[in-house]
Amino acid sequence: MNCAEALDLPVPAMPEKPVLLVVAAALIDADGRVLLAQRPPGKRMAGLWEFPGGKLDKGEIPEYALMRELKEELGIETRPCCFSPAGFTSHGYDDFHLLMPLYACRVWEGTPVPHEGQVFKWVFPKDMYDYPMPEADIPLIAQLQQVL
């Protein structure tokens, strides 16, 4: 069914579930590769590959949350002016709905080091589909490829 056909149907019931706002970064190195992190054992969706980032704290804006998360997770320093919007995803999981902007970042200080038990890989965007990712992250690959 296409969108025009759907407009002829009654309005579907809105699912009631919490909305989770997270932010992610596509760290891009000098060779055009993007850093992917594998979720460690014991975490939800363990073993899947994702863009680094995390949840916003109460009252935090996305760019500052991303700056904080990259420092906590990877030990690198960034600033909001280093981030450029690269994509956005809105995805319904069984128990929550995820909203996630993705920012491209080519400038940071330090070398990314895993601080939370994750494994890292630098991957060319064309190869990202070879890495199993959370459902919400998959549409971000094509969006990122368009801006690179």
N, C-alpha and C positions, 0 to 999 in steps of 0.2 A: 504494500500500500504506500502511495506517495503522500506528501503533505496535503496536496489539494483534496485528495480523497478523504483524508483524515478530518478535514474541516467540516465534512458532511456528517460526521459522527457526533454523538453527545460528548461533552467535555468529560475526560476521564477523571476519576477521583484522584486527588493529590495524595501521594504517599506521605505518611507522617513518620519522619525519622529525623534525627539530629543532623545538622549541616556542619561538616568539619572543614575549616579553612586551613589549608596548608600552602606552603610556597616551596618552589624548587628551582635549582640552578643547573644550567647546562654550562659547566666549566669547559672552555674551549682552549686547547693548547695551540702552540705555534704551528703544528702540523695539521690543524683542523679536526683533531680528535676530541671527543667529548668524554668526560669522566662519568662512568656508571659505577654505582655501589651495589653490592649484593647484600640483601637483608640477612642479618646473622641468624643462626639457629635460636629458637626460643621466642622470636618476634613474630607477630602476625605477618603472613605472606613470606615467611623465611625462604631463602634461596632465590627469590625473584630479584631482578636487577632494576634499579631505579635511579632517578636523578637525585643528588643530595639535596637536603632541605628538611623541612619539618613544620610542625604546628606553630601557629601564631599564639603568643601569650595575650592575655586580656589587655586591650588597649594598644597593642603593637600593630604597626603598619607593616605590610608585606616586605618592603625592602629592608627594614631594620630587623625583622624576624629572620630574613635570609642571611643577613650579615652575621647575626648572632649564631644561627644554626651552623653556618660554614666554619665559624671559629670553634664551636663546640665539637662538631663531628670530624672536621678535617684539620683544624689547627691553622687555618689560613685567615689572613686579614683582607677584608674587602670594604667597600663603601657603597652606599646606595647609588652614587653616580657611576659605578662600574657595571650596573645592571641595565640591560636593554630588554624590553618585553619580547618574548619569542613564541609564546603560545599560551593556551589556556585549556583546561579540561573541567568538565562537570560530569560526574559519574555517580550513579546510584549503586552502592553495595547493599547487601541484605540488611544491615543494621545502621547504616548512616549514608549520607550523601556527601561526596567529596567535591570541593571546589579548589582548584589549584592553578595559579598562574605559574608559568615557567619563564625564567629570565635567563638570557645569554650573558655570560661573563667571560671576558678575555683577559682581565687585569686583576691580579691578586698578589699578595705578598706571602711568601713562604711556600713550602712544598706540602701538598695534601698528604696527610698521614691518617690512617684509620684510628679514630679514638673510641669507636663503639663496637669493635669486633667485626666490622664489615670488610669485605674484600673489594678492591678497586680494579677497574680495567679502563684503559683509554681506548675508545672505540670510534671508528669513523661512522658518521651518521648513516651511511648506506648499509652498514653491517648491524645496526641496532636491532633489526627484526630477528636476528639470530639469537638474541638474548631474551629468555622469558621474563616478562615484566608484568606488574600489576595491570589489570584491565584499564584503569584510568590513565596510565602512562602511555599506552600504545598510540593514541591519536596525537600525542605530543611529538612523536618521531617525525611524521610528515610535516607538521607545523614548523619544527625546528629546521628541517631540510629546506623549507621554502625561504627562511630568513638567512641561512648561511650562504 
